[in-house]
Amino acid sequence: MTATSNAADYLALEDLIVARLQAETAMPDRQVLTAPDIEEVEEQQQTTPAYHVIYAGDRAAGGARGVAANARAQVVEQLWLVVVAVKNVRKVRRGKAAREDAGPWVTEAIAALQGWKPASGYSHVQRDLSAPPAAYQAGYFYVPTLWAVTFSTVGTG
């Protein structure tokens, strides 16, 4: 059963995810940032190492597009990317050093978020394995993980 989110802000999960990563990860020099989309993460002057929390959209959850019989309530699954960004130019040609740096960051993000219940009205956070692929360029390595949280929205109509 999914409760109705009481959040006045449809995107309130962003701040909750940022706070969770700040509180539950212990990576040295950890930074948790936000960005409007994954392209901006790659194009901006990159801060590394860091977690980037990015809204990735939503989809109807459950049968009949998640809409209740009276059509006022709908269950949605909101998607959030957490992108680990690291830079390591040792062994830059193959990116091995950057991958070695990113691995523990990804592990800590999974440990912090998998199964966590952000607040009343939200489901437990679950990893969605349809994240975009990792990307490597000139020493920068980006590893996205995709997270899904379910809640209900209610209209006034």
C-alpha positions, 0 to 999 in steps of 0.5 A: 500500500502506498500512502499519499505524500504530504509534501507540498513540493513535488520534488522534495525528494531531492533534498531528502536524498542529498541529506541522506547521502551527506549523513550516511556516506563517509567518502573523503572530500565528499560533496553532494551536489544537484544538477538539472540533468545528466548532460549538465553534469558532464559539461560543466566545470566538474567538481570531483569527487562528488555525488550529483542528485538529478531528477530523472522523471516519473511514471505511473505505477501499478495497474490502470496507470496507477489511477484510483477509481475516482480519478483523483488519486494516482500512484506515481514512481518518481525516478532519481539519478545519483551520479558518482563523478570522479577524476583520476588521470593516472592510467588515463588511456584506459580509465582504470584508476578512475574506475578504482576511485569510483567503485567505493563511492558507488558502493556507499551510495547503494548502501545509503539508499537501498531500502531507505524510507525517506519520509511518511508517504513515500515507499522505500527507495529501490534501485532501478537497473535501467540507469544510463551507462557509465561514461569516461572521458579524459580522466573523468568517470561518471557512474549513474545509479537510478532510484525509484520511490513510489507515492500517491498524488491527489488532485482537487477535481 
